[in-house]
Amino acid sequence: MSGELEQRVVELEMRLAFQDQLLSELNEALTALRLETAGQTELLKRVLEDLKLTRGDVPGDPSQEPLPPHY
């Protein structure tokens, strides 16, 4: 019985070690994704700000433009 119990304990220790390793890898992946998302969010903010600045230079909807003076 002692050998069987020892084998079960060893198996449980191996499973625990595997789960610890997997949890660590998942944590690293999540951290990388959060950093990537933060970078993309910052890039999107800059693009939107640039768009707001340049939008004044681009004509809008032609139906909203005033008629030329000769009409």
Residue pairs with C-beta under 8 A, 6 or more apart in sequence:
59 65
